[in-house]
Amino acid sequence: DWHTVAVDQRAGAMSAVTHLIERGHRCIAHLAGPLDWYDARERQGGWRDALALAGLPVPPPVAGDWTSDCGYAVGLDLDRAFATAEPVTAVFAANDQMALGLIHGLADRGTRVPEDISVVGFDDLPDARHFLPPLTTVRQDFAALGELTLRQIVAAIDGEENTHHDLIEPALVVRSSTAAR
């Protein structure tokens, strides 16, 4: 029997993209993490699911590498990075580091966040609230993850044989990097 504990990456991504859809965005691009990472694949799946549920087009995502340098390069050349029929009005970045670089690259090309384009990240890094603008992001509750993991370990040591697969629901933290379209 296997016991697993994880943050629900897909649900977190869906909440981020749903937030953008509720603000009127219809062309929402995704700066994905490396797809050999489980979390990146789940976040991309959540982005895709939210768009599909809303009946919106699913533009080809751009594969990133988790770094702010990658986000910066995409931000500088947004139109070529995301070849979409309609202009991109929002980007869901698979982590806060790429979102930080993206915002910097957009600023260097004269694109304002959130006035011209909204950006959402994932992780809620301690510095995310100090980005300019402060970043809307998905917070992972690592304390709850640790507590649940410890409880499962103790239960297994005590001989409990029931298999547990628990998911921790992440929380959307809305800040100034997103706006109504």
VOMARVO-596656 format. One record per residue: residue number from 1; residue in three letters; x, y, z of N, C-alpha, C in turn. Coordinates in nm, 4 decimals. Each point is the difference from the previous one (the first is absolute). Example, Ala and Ser with C-alpha at 12.3 -4.5 7.8 and 13.67 -1.06 7.14 Angstrom:
BEGIN
[1; ALA; [1.3190; -0.5690; 0.7800]; [-0.0890; 0.1190; 0.0000]; [0.0900; 0.1200; 0.0000]]
[2; SER; [-0.0350; 0.1050; -0.0720]; [0.0820; 0.1190; 0.0060]; [-0.0770; 0.1090; 0.0730]]
end
This chain:
BEGIN
[1; ASP; [0.0838; -0.1194; 0.0000]; [-0.0838; 0.1194; 0.0000]; [0.0877; 0.1249; 0.0000]]
[2; TRP; [-0.0422; 0.0970; -0.0772]; [0.0725; 0.1262; -0.0089]; [-0.0798; 0.1099; 0.0664]]
[3; HIS; [0.0685; 0.0843; 0.0735]; [-0.0600; 0.1187; 0.0588]; [0.0613; 0.1199; -0.0725]]
[4; THR; [-0.0844; 0.0919; -0.0446]; [0.0520; 0.1186; -0.0670]; [-0.0653; 0.1258; 0.0558]]
[5; VAL; [0.0770; 0.1056; 0.0001]; [-0.0475; 0.1320; 0.0388]; [0.0583; 0.0970; -0.1017]]
[6; ALA; [-0.0830; 0.0879; -0.0526]; [0.0485; 0.0953; -0.0996]; [-0.0888; 0.1234; -0.0001]]
[7; VAL; [0.0545; 0.1095; -0.0526]; [-0.0800; 0.1191; -0.0271]; [-0.0702; -0.0250; -0.1324]]
[8; ASP; [-0.1272; 0.0348; -0.0086]; [-0.0778; -0.0195; -0.1225]; [0.0381; 0.1081; -0.1017]]
[9; GLN; [0.1049; -0.0309; -0.0764]; [0.0537; 0.0947; -0.0976]; [-0.1043; 0.0388; -0.1051]]
[10; ARG; [-0.0760; -0.0989; -0.0474]; [-0.1009; 0.0234; -0.1039]; [-0.1074; 0.0966; 0.0519]]
[11; ALA; [-0.0480; -0.0229; 0.1224]; [-0.1025; 0.0881; 0.0574]; [0.0540; 0.1421; 0.0174]]
[12; GLY; [0.1257; 0.0122; 0.0410]; [0.0596; 0.1324; 0.0145]; [0.0059; 0.0747; -0.1319]]
[13; ALA; [0.0409; -0.0696; -0.1051]; [0.0056; 0.0616; -0.1334]; [-0.1400; 0.0385; -0.0468]]
[14; MET; [-0.0960; -0.0886; 0.0235]; [-0.1376; 0.0313; -0.0407]; [-0.0513; 0.1242; 0.0714]]
[15; SER; [0.0318; 0.0158; 0.1285]; [-0.0468; 0.1186; 0.0727]; [0.0653; 0.1264; -0.0545]]
[16; ALA; [0.1271; -0.0078; -0.0373]; [0.0697; 0.1159; -0.0567]; [-0.0626; 0.0420; -0.1328]]
[17; VAL; [-0.0241; -0.0962; -0.0867]; [-0.0552; 0.0302; -0.1331]; [-0.1465; 0.0419; 0.0109]]
[18; THR; [-0.0743; -0.0630; 0.0898]; [-0.1396; 0.0399; 0.0214]; [-0.0074; 0.1449; 0.0472]]
[19; HIS; [0.0933; 0.0400; 0.0858]; [0.0084; 0.1396; 0.0452]; [0.0127; 0.0945; -0.1206]]
[20; LEU; [0.0848; -0.0368; -0.0959]; [0.0190; 0.0835; -0.1195]; [-0.1252; 0.0001; -0.0875]]
[21; ILE; [-0.0619; -0.1149; -0.0161]; [-0.1224; -0.0100; -0.0806]; [-0.1107; 0.0857; 0.0614]]
[22; GLU; [-0.0130; -0.0050; 0.1321]; [-0.1025; 0.0789; 0.0694]; [0.0233; 0.1498; -0.0155]]
[23; ARG; [0.1215; 0.0404; -0.0323]; [0.0317; 0.1408; -0.0220]; [-0.0095; 0.0379; -0.1469]]
[24; GLY; [-0.0529; -0.0897; -0.0819]; [-0.0283; 0.0331; -0.1395]; [0.1080; -0.0366; -0.0995]]
[25; HIS; [0.1054; -0.0664; 0.0429]; [0.1062; -0.0385; -0.0933]; [-0.0456; -0.1191; -0.0838]]
[26; ARG; [0.0269; 0.0063; -0.1307]; [-0.0423; -0.1052; -0.0920]; [0.1170; -0.0652; -0.0732]]
[27; CYS; [0.1145; 0.0645; 0.0002]; [0.1203; -0.0585; -0.0615]; [0.1077; -0.0060; 0.1079]]
[28; ILE; [0.0057; -0.1163; 0.0674]; [0.0872; -0.0184; 0.1162]; [0.1099; -0.0992; -0.0369]]
[29; ALA; [0.1218; 0.0508; -0.0076]; [0.1146; -0.0826; -0.0372]; [0.0582; -0.0672; 0.1244]]
[30; HIS; [0.0832; -0.1016; -0.0247]; [0.0639; -0.0712; 0.1111]; [0.1500; -0.0122; -0.0233]]
[31; LEU; [0.0760; 0.0511; 0.0954]; [0.1438; -0.0201; 0.0035]; [0.0224; -0.1188; 0.0924]]
[32; ALA; [0.0198; -0.1167; -0.0601]; [0.0046; -0.1266; 0.0731]; [0.1374; -0.0250; 0.0604]]
[33; GLY; [0.0019; -0.0854; 0.1004]; [0.1261; -0.0507; 0.0519]; [0.0465; -0.1141; -0.0883]]
[34; PRO; [0.1187; -0.0541; 0.0264]; [0.0515; -0.1122; -0.0794]; [-0.0928; -0.1210; 0.0131]]
[35; LEU; [-0.0456; -0.0528; -0.1122]; [-0.1032; -0.1025; 0.0029]; [0.0493; -0.1377; 0.0440]]
[36; ASP; [0.1302; -0.0107; 0.0337]; [0.0459; -0.1241; 0.0624]; [-0.0239; 0.0053; 0.1521]]
[37; TRP; [-0.0555; 0.1096; 0.0498]; [-0.0380; 0.0142; 0.1404]; [-0.1493; -0.0265; 0.0126]]
[38; TYR; [-0.0379; -0.0829; 0.0956]; [-0.1402; -0.0295; 0.0257]; [-0.0794; 0.1281; 0.0286]]
[39; ASP; [0.0517; 0.0862; 0.0882]; [-0.0722; 0.1222; 0.0363]; [-0.0263; 0.0869; -0.1224]]
[40; ALA; [0.0963; 0.0106; -0.0895]; [-0.0176; 0.0809; -0.1208]; [-0.1108; -0.0577; -0.0878]]
[41; ARG; [-0.0013; -0.1322; -0.0152]; [-0.1047; -0.0636; -0.0815]; [-0.1378; 0.0204; 0.0620]]
[42; GLU; [-0.0105; -0.0108; 0.1315]; [-0.1283; 0.0199; 0.0676]; [-0.0464; 0.1452; -0.0100]]
[43; ARG; [0.0912; 0.0943; 0.0141]; [-0.0366; 0.1423; -0.0116]; [-0.0456; 0.0304; -0.1423]]
[44; GLN; [0.0697; -0.0553; -0.0983]; [-0.0424; 0.0200; -0.1387]; [-0.1377; -0.0635; -0.0224]]
[45; GLY; [-0.0227; -0.1175; 0.0581]; [-0.1300; -0.0654; -0.0122]; [-0.1120; 0.0825; 0.0614]]
[46; GLY; [0.0257; 0.0626; 0.1140]; [-0.0997; 0.0853; 0.0639]; [-0.0321; 0.1225; -0.0831]]
[47; TRP; [0.1018; 0.0592; -0.0615]; [-0.0198; 0.1145; -0.0909]; [-0.0880; -0.0428; -0.1165]]
[48; ARG; [0.0345; -0.1119; -0.0597]; [-0.0744; -0.0523; -0.1151]; [-0.1449; -0.0327; 0.0396]]
[49; ASP; [-0.0189; -0.0644; 0.1156]; [-0.1340; -0.0363; 0.0471]; [-0.0874; 0.1238; 0.0214]]
[50; ALA; [0.0552; 0.1032; 0.0641]; [-0.0779; 0.1217; 0.0275]; [-0.0425; 0.0678; -0.1299]]
[51; LEU; [0.0909; 0.0068; -0.0977]; [-0.0360; 0.0605; -0.1283]; [-0.1074; -0.0820; -0.0704]]
[52; ALA; [0.0157; -0.1316; -0.0004]; [-0.0966; -0.0876; -0.0668]; [-0.1377; 0.0115; 0.0658]]
[53; LEU; [-0.0052; 0.0034; 0.1337]; [-0.1282; 0.0135; 0.0705]; [-0.0707; 0.1303; -0.0350]]
[54; ALA; [0.0781; 0.1039; -0.0270]; [-0.0569; 0.1304; -0.0348]; [-0.0264; 0.0124; -0.1499]]
[55; GLY; [0.0344; -0.1030; -0.0772]; [-0.0191; 0.0057; -0.1447]; [0.0954; 0.0949; -0.0697]]
[56; LEU; [0.1158; 0.0213; 0.0583]; [0.0978; 0.0935; -0.0558]; [0.1081; -0.0760; -0.0764]]
[57; PRO; [0.0629; 0.0671; -0.0966]; [0.1083; -0.0658; -0.0736]; [0.1181; -0.0319; 0.0911]]
[58; VAL; [0.0708; -0.1073; -0.0332]; [0.1173; -0.0429; 0.0757]; [0.1221; 0.0230; -0.0889]]
[59; PRO; [0.0653; 0.1167; 0.0154]; [0.1168; 0.0264; -0.0843]; [0.1164; -0.0910; 0.0367]]
[60; PRO; [0.0919; -0.0238; -0.0922]; [0.1161; -0.0836; 0.0343]; [0.0785; 0.0631; 0.1154]]
[61; PRO; [0.0288; -0.0776; 0.1044]; [0.0792; 0.0543; 0.1101]; [0.1463; 0.0147; -0.0414]]
[62; VAL; [0.0719; 0.0817; 0.0740]; [0.1436; 0.0138; -0.0201]; [0.0687; -0.0725; 0.1149]]
[63; ALA; [0.0902; -0.0910; -0.0328]; [0.0715; -0.0752; 0.1031]; [0.1125; 0.0857; 0.0567]]
[64; GLY; [-0.0043; 0.0180; 0.1302]; [0.1032; 0.0757; 0.0690]; [0.0895; -0.0915; 0.0810]]
[65; ASP; [0.0873; 0.0606; 0.0817]; [0.0965; -0.0793; 0.0778]; [0.0010; 0.0373; 0.1485]]
[66; TRP; [-0.1061; 0.0650; 0.0466]; [-0.0189; 0.0438; 0.1387]; [0.0759; 0.1282; 0.0336]]
[67; THR; [0.0865; 0.0527; -0.0878]; [0.0845; 0.1140; 0.0368]; [-0.0599; 0.1346; -0.0410]]
[68; SER; [0.0389; 0.1036; 0.0736]; [-0.0442; 0.1348; -0.0354]; [0.0605; 0.0437; -0.1333]]
[69; ASP; [0.1193; -0.0484; -0.0335]; [0.0596; 0.0339; -0.1305]; [-0.0865; -0.0500; -0.1145]]
[70; CYS; [-0.0546; -0.1187; 0.0141]; [-0.0906; -0.0550; -0.1000]; [-0.1241; 0.0882; -0.0135]]
[71; GLY; [-0.0599; 0.0364; 0.1128]; [-0.1172; 0.0874; -0.0022]; [0.0304; 0.1340; -0.0629]]
[72; TYR; [0.1173; 0.0537; 0.0287]; [0.0413; 0.1281; -0.0569]; [0.0055; -0.0079; -0.1526]]
[73; ALA; [0.0608; -0.1047; -0.0523]; [0.0114; -0.0164; -0.1458]; [-0.1384; -0.0097; -0.0645]]
[74; VAL; [-0.0910; -0.0715; 0.0627]; [-0.1361; -0.0117; -0.0535]; [-0.0692; 0.1362; 0.0049]]
[75; GLY; [0.0165; 0.0728; 0.1097]; [-0.0622; 0.1319; 0.0127]; [0.0484; 0.0987; -0.1038]]
[76; LEU; [0.1295; -0.0034; -0.0316]; [0.0554; 0.0902; -0.1016]; [-0.0586; -0.0264; -0.1375]]
[77; ASP; [-0.0308; -0.1256; -0.0289]; [-0.0447; -0.0388; -0.1336]; [-0.1336; -0.0736; 0.0073]]
[78; LEU; [-0.0942; 0.0560; 0.0760]; [-0.1265; -0.0654; 0.0292]; [-0.0766; -0.0411; -0.1251]]
[79; ASP; [-0.0064; 0.0884; -0.0992]; [-0.0809; -0.0276; -0.1189]; [0.0526; -0.1196; -0.0781]]
[80; ARG; [0.1302; -0.0145; -0.0067]; [0.0576; -0.1142; -0.0711]; [-0.0064; -0.1270; 0.0852]]
[81; ALA; [0.0151; 0.0159; 0.1320]; [-0.0034; -0.1162; 0.0894]; [-0.1376; -0.0660; -0.0030]]
[82; PHE; [-0.1042; 0.0822; 0.0067]; [-0.1365; -0.0514; -0.0002]; [-0.0674; 0.0409; -0.1300]]
[83; ALA; [0.0107; -0.0830; -0.1005]; [-0.0617; 0.0275; -0.1300]; [-0.1488; -0.0347; 0.0101]]
[84; THR; [-0.0837; 0.1018; 0.0272]; [-0.1434; -0.0209; 0.0175]; [-0.0773; 0.0859; -0.0992]]
[85; ALA; [-0.1221; -0.0432; -0.0313]; [-0.0848; 0.0753; -0.0933]; [-0.0385; 0.1352; 0.0598]]
[86; GLU; [-0.0311; 0.0002; 0.1286]; [-0.0346; 0.1238; 0.0703]; [0.1178; 0.0415; 0.0880]]
[87; PRO; [0.0082; 0.1273; 0.0335]; [0.1084; 0.0421; 0.0904]; [-0.0150; -0.0641; 0.1384]]
[88; VAL; [0.1116; -0.0431; 0.0563]; [0.0021; -0.0551; 0.1354]; [-0.0283; 0.1139; 0.0977]]
[89; THR; [-0.0989; -0.0215; 0.0884]; [-0.0312; 0.1022; 0.1008]; [0.0411; -0.0444; 0.1398]]
[90; ALA; [0.0375; -0.1281; 0.0141]; [0.0422; -0.0505; 0.1310]; [0.0934; -0.1185; -0.0205]]
[91; VAL; [0.0923; -0.0166; 0.0955]; [0.0911; -0.1149; -0.0018]; [-0.0031; -0.0653; 0.1369]]
[92; PHE; [-0.0169; -0.1328; -0.0016]; [0.0153; -0.0803; 0.1206]; [0.1388; -0.0623; -0.0075]]
[93; ALA; [0.0887; 0.0435; 0.0896]; [0.1361; -0.0538; 0.0057]; [0.0024; -0.1131; 0.1021]]
[94; ALA; [0.0698; -0.1084; -0.0319]; [0.0001; -0.1196; 0.0848]; [0.0735; 0.0183; 0.1316]]
[95; ASN; [0.0751; 0.1088; 0.0153]; [0.0572; 0.0311; 0.1321]; [0.0247; 0.1497; 0.0112]]
[96; ASP; [0.0254; 0.0444; 0.1218]; [0.0182; 0.1428; 0.0251]; [0.1287; 0.0535; -0.0622]]
[97; GLN; [0.1055; -0.0813; -0.0055]; [0.1266; 0.0466; -0.0577]; [-0.0189; 0.0363; -0.1467]]
[98; MET; [-0.0664; -0.0863; -0.0766]; [-0.0231; 0.0332; -0.1412]; [-0.0932; 0.1196; -0.0119]]
[99; ALA; [-0.0982; 0.0119; 0.0897]; [-0.0896; 0.1160; -0.0014]; [0.0779; 0.1287; 0.0248]]
[100; LEU; [0.0949; -0.0032; 0.0940]; [0.0837; 0.1168; 0.0286]; [0.0759; 0.0436; -0.1254]]
[101; GLY; [0.0658; -0.0947; -0.0651]; [0.0728; 0.0332; -0.1225]; [-0.0930; 0.0492; -0.1092]]
[102; LEU; [-0.1161; -0.0622; -0.0126]; [-0.0986; 0.0393; -0.1006]; [-0.0413; 0.1453; 0.0192]]
[103; ILE; [-0.0318; 0.0372; 0.1238]; [-0.0397; 0.1382; 0.0290]; [0.1126; 0.0967; -0.0343]]
[104; HIS; [0.1242; -0.0371; 0.0314]; [0.1157; 0.0836; -0.0317]; [0.0144; 0.0152; -0.1515]]
[105; GLY; [-0.0090; -0.1105; -0.0739]; [0.0111; 0.0053; -0.1456]; [-0.1113; 0.0829; -0.0626]]
[106; LEU; [-0.1217; -0.0171; 0.0508]; [-0.1122; 0.0804; -0.0509]; [0.0249; 0.1482; 0.0255]]
[107; ALA; [0.0481; 0.0345; 0.1191]; [0.0278; 0.1404; 0.0330]; [0.1067; 0.0569; -0.0930]]
[108; ASP; [0.1043; -0.0781; -0.0280]; [0.1074; 0.0490; -0.0866]; [-0.0466; 0.0223; -0.1438]]
[109; ARG; [-0.1079; -0.0652; -0.0416]; [-0.0524; 0.0237; -0.1348]; [-0.1138; 0.1014; 0.0000]]
[110; GLY; [-0.0320; 0.0560; 0.1179]; [-0.1022; 0.1034; 0.0097]; [-0.1411; -0.0521; 0.0227]]
[111; THR; [-0.0132; -0.1243; 0.0421]; [-0.1315; -0.0587; 0.0279]; [-0.0229; 0.0033; 0.1502]]
[112; ARG; [-0.1123; 0.0590; 0.0407]; [-0.0285; 0.0187; 0.1427]; [-0.0799; -0.1179; 0.0569]]
[113; VAL; [0.0383; -0.0405; 0.1212]; [-0.0728; -0.1020; 0.0754]; [-0.0619; 0.0711; 0.1200]]
[114; PRO; [-0.1308; -0.0057; 0.0194]; [-0.1008; -0.0790; -0.0692]; [-0.0802; 0.0759; -0.1048]]
[115; GLU; [0.0338; 0.1269; -0.0261]; [-0.0819; 0.0810; -0.0912]; [-0.0094; -0.0601; -0.1401]]
[116; ASP; [0.1124; -0.0492; -0.0538]; [0.0020; -0.0561; -0.1354]; [-0.0130; -0.1523; -0.0002]]
[117; ILE; [0.0549; -0.0634; 0.1013]; [-0.0029; -0.1459; 0.0089]; [0.0051; -0.0404; 0.1471]]
[118; SER; [-0.0786; -0.1008; 0.0364]; [0.0003; -0.0514; 0.1377]; [0.0936; -0.1196; 0.0087]]
[119; VAL; [0.0626; -0.0158; 0.1157]; [0.0931; -0.1114; 0.0216]; [-0.0324; -0.0662; 0.1336]]
[120; VAL; [-0.0053; -0.1345; -0.0033]; [-0.0188; -0.0791; 0.1215]; [0.1151; -0.0996; 0.0089]]
[121; GLY; [0.0537; -0.0186; 0.1200]; [0.1066; -0.0970; 0.0222]; [-0.0502; -0.1192; 0.0804]]
[122; PHE; [0.0944; -0.0754; 0.0531]; [-0.0336; -0.1182; 0.0809]; [0.1135; -0.0214; 0.0983]]
[123; ASP; [-0.0298; -0.0160; 0.1272]; [0.0894; -0.0318; 0.1121]; [-0.0167; 0.0964; 0.1160]]
[124; ASP; [-0.0277; 0.1270; -0.0281]; [-0.0032; 0.1050; 0.1012]; [0.1311; 0.0058; 0.0761]]
[125; LEU; [0.1069; 0.0246; -0.0746]; [0.1304; 0.0225; 0.0619]; [-0.0113; 0.1130; 0.1015]]
[126; PRO; [0.0814; 0.0004; 0.1047]; [-0.0070; 0.1084; 0.0990]; [0.0131; 0.1393; -0.0628]]
[127; ASP; [0.0750; 0.0113; -0.1081]; [0.0194; 0.1309; -0.0641]; [-0.1098; 0.0362; -0.0993]]
[128; ALA; [-0.0927; -0.0909; -0.0310]; [-0.1021; 0.0264; -0.1015]; [-0.0827; 0.1240; 0.0327]]
[129; ARG; [-0.0214; 0.0265; 0.1272]; [-0.0787; 0.1179; 0.0385]; [0.0780; 0.1297; -0.0209]]
[130; HIS; [0.1321; -0.0115; -0.0272]; [0.0833; 0.1187; -0.0214]; [0.0369; 0.0213; -0.1465]]
[131; PHE; [-0.0462; -0.0892; -0.0891]; [0.0218; 0.0228; -0.1429]; [-0.0702; 0.1307; -0.0370]]
[132; LEU; [0.0390; 0.0573; -0.1119]; [-0.0687; 0.1203; -0.0502]; [-0.0668; -0.0339; -0.1317]]
[133; PRO; [-0.1311; -0.0140; -0.0022]; [-0.0926; 0.0091; 0.1134]; [0.0035; -0.1277; 0.0837]]
[134; PRO; [-0.0533; 0.0077; 0.1231]; [-0.0093; -0.1215; 0.0814]; [-0.0744; -0.1098; -0.0772]]
[135; LEU; [0.0531; -0.1225; 0.0079]; [-0.0438; -0.1092; -0.0868]; [-0.1206; -0.0765; 0.0532]]
[136; THR; [-0.1025; -0.0129; -0.0838]; [-0.1086; -0.0942; 0.0258]; [0.0589; -0.1384; -0.0247]]
[137; THR; [-0.0211; -0.0923; 0.0934]; [0.0658; -0.1298; -0.0085]; [-0.0783; -0.1057; 0.0762]]
[138; VAL; [0.0447; -0.1223; -0.0103]; [-0.0617; -0.1125; 0.0695]; [0.0928; -0.0420; 0.1142]]
[139; ARG; [-0.0548; 0.0018; 0.1206]; [0.0788; -0.0354; 0.1197]; [-0.0141; -0.1494; 0.0289]]
[140; GLN; [0.1149; -0.0650; 0.0170]; [0.0018; -0.1395; 0.0417]; [0.0229; -0.0032; 0.1505]]
[141; ASP; [-0.0832; -0.0729; 0.0730]; [0.0094; -0.0066; 0.1455]; [0.0942; -0.1142; 0.0386]]
[142; PHE; [0.1288; 0.0305; 0.0074]; [0.0991; -0.1027; 0.0303]; [-0.0061; -0.0458; 0.1454]]
[143; ALA; [-0.0469; 0.0857; 0.0908]; [-0.0162; -0.0432; 0.1393]; [-0.1065; -0.1087; 0.0090]]
[144; ALA; [-0.1132; 0.0196; -0.0678]; [-0.1063; -0.1023; -0.0005]; [0.0492; -0.1273; -0.0677]]
[145; LEU; [0.0780; 0.0161; -0.1050]; [0.0559; -0.1157; -0.0702]; [0.0895; -0.0803; 0.0950]]
[146; GLY; [0.0844; 0.0687; 0.0745]; [0.0892; -0.0661; 0.0946]; [-0.0762; -0.0701; 0.1114]]
[147; GLU; [-0.1032; 0.0671; 0.0539]; [-0.0804; -0.0597; 0.1071]; [-0.0689; -0.1278; -0.0476]]
[148; LEU; [-0.0601; 0.0062; -0.1172]; [-0.0709; -0.1164; -0.0532]; [0.0963; -0.1144; -0.0312]]
[149; THR; [0.1164; 0.0346; -0.0512]; [0.1022; -0.1015; -0.0275]; [0.0422; -0.0690; 0.1294]]
[150; LEU; [0.0244; 0.0795; 0.1031]; [0.0400; -0.0563; 0.1288]; [-0.1084; -0.0915; 0.0574]]
[151; ARG; [-0.1266; 0.0435; -0.0103]; [-0.1101; -0.0841; 0.0478]; [-0.0042; -0.1335; -0.0739]]
[152; GLN; [0.0232; 0.0041; -0.1318]; [-0.0012; -0.1247; -0.0769]; [0.1172; -0.0904; 0.0391]]
[153; ILE; [0.1155; 0.0574; 0.0254]; [0.1167; -0.0792; 0.0421]; [-0.0274; -0.0670; 0.1338]]
[154; VAL; [-0.0540; 0.0772; 0.0957]; [-0.0314; -0.0556; 0.1320]; [-0.1035; -0.1112; -0.0130]]
[155; ALA; [-0.1030; 0.0201; -0.0826]; [-0.1029; -0.1026; -0.0194]; [0.0606; -0.1267; -0.0588]]
[156; ALA; [0.0919; 0.0154; -0.0947]; [0.0651; -0.1167; -0.0612]; [0.0869; -0.0731; 0.1029]]
[157; ILE; [0.0716; 0.0759; 0.0837]; [0.0833; -0.0610; 0.1053]; [-0.0879; -0.0751; 0.0995]]
[158; ASP; [-0.1180; 0.0568; 0.0279]; [-0.0941; -0.0636; 0.0934]; [-0.0719; -0.1200; -0.0608]]
[159; GLY; [0.0319; -0.0303; -0.1255]; [-0.0561; -0.1185; -0.0636]; [-0.1305; 0.0201; -0.0740]]
[160; GLU; [-0.0446; 0.1256; -0.0153]; [-0.1230; 0.0242; -0.0753]; [0.0220; -0.0415; -0.1452]]
[161; GLU; [-0.0917; -0.0788; -0.0513]; [0.0195; -0.0536; -0.1351]; [-0.0853; 0.0680; -0.1053]]
[162; ASN; [-0.0831; 0.0946; 0.0369]; [-0.0820; 0.0700; -0.0992]; [0.0889; 0.0915; -0.0839]]
[163; THR; [-0.0195; -0.0040; -0.1298]; [0.0756; 0.0855; -0.0906]; [-0.0611; 0.1401; 0.0001]]
[164; HIS; [0.0848; 0.0992; 0.0087]; [-0.0462; 0.1399; -0.0027]; [0.0654; 0.0716; -0.1166]]
[165; HIS; [-0.0800; 0.0751; -0.0747]; [0.0501; 0.0880; -0.1062]; [-0.0650; 0.1352; 0.0253]]
[166; ASP; [0.0703; 0.0870; 0.0676]; [-0.0560; 0.1282; 0.0415]; [0.0562; 0.1147; -0.0824]]
[167; LEU; [-0.0900; 0.0915; -0.0371]; [0.0395; 0.1196; -0.0734]; [-0.0285; 0.1229; 0.0851]]
[168; ILE; [0.0960; 0.0900; 0.0054]; [-0.0148; 0.1278; 0.0696]; [-0.0457; 0.1012; -0.1049]]
[169; GLU; [-0.1074; 0.0713; 0.0301]; [-0.0531; 0.1004; -0.0927]; [0.0818; 0.1291; 0.0127]]
[170; PRO; [0.0616; 0.0467; -0.1085]; [0.0722; 0.1271; 0.0064]; [-0.0982; 0.1174; -0.0024]]
[171; ALA; [0.0488; 0.1185; 0.0330]; [-0.0867; 0.1186; 0.0083]; [0.0476; 0.1082; -0.0958]]
[172; LEU; [-0.0931; 0.0601; -0.0717]; [0.0321; 0.1135; -0.0860]; [0.0178; 0.1238; 0.0868]]
[173; VAL; [0.1096; 0.0717; -0.0212]; [0.0270; 0.1247; 0.0709]; [-0.0053; 0.1117; -0.1037]]
[174; VAL; [-0.1050; 0.0817; 0.0073]; [-0.0204; 0.1054; -0.0997]; [0.0712; 0.1267; 0.0440]]
[175; ARG; [0.0892; 0.0463; -0.0892]; [0.0713; 0.1261; 0.0239]; [-0.0186; 0.0888; -0.1231]]
[176; SER; [0.0942; 0.0883; -0.0266]; [-0.0188; 0.1038; -0.1002]; [0.0413; -0.0347; -0.1431]]
[177; SER; [0.0484; -0.1205; -0.0263]; [0.0482; -0.0318; -0.1356]; [-0.1114; -0.0464; -0.0941]]
[178; THR; [-0.1243; -0.0029; 0.0505]; [-0.1131; -0.0359; -0.0859]; [-0.1057; 0.1103; 0.0087]]
[179; ALA; [-0.0695; 0.0191; -0.1116]; [-0.1045; 0.1007; -0.0060]; [-0.1084; -0.0470; -0.0958]]
[180; ALA; [-0.1160; 0.0625; 0.0126]; [-0.1099; -0.0310; -0.0922]; [0.0384; 0.0444; -0.1397]]
[181; ARG; [-0.0450; -0.0760; -0.0970]; [0.0276; 0.0320; -0.1406]; [-0.0996; 0.1025; -0.0457]]
end
